[in-house]
């Protein structure tokens, strides 16, 4: 890759907007679902997976399910993305709280954090 293209790729990467959203972790063996919110839904799967592998996830029930059923027993899902660029940070927080409540009820899930 030549220098101008490389610089353009780096600039594009730094200027990208992270999508917020709702994510769910499902353990079919334990018949349990946990729902959480993230301001960067694309990076959240890696973050949660790392915490679970290290045994340091703050949700003890989820961590216990991970220990009992292994990493393959926990499925990561994104039921909803919030991609509205006109939302202020405060507005985004309100939308995420409302949508989290919706998905907690719809999936019969537990709140993740």
Order of alpha helices (4+ residues) and beta strands (2+ residues): alpha-beta-beta-alpha-alpha-beta-alpha-beta
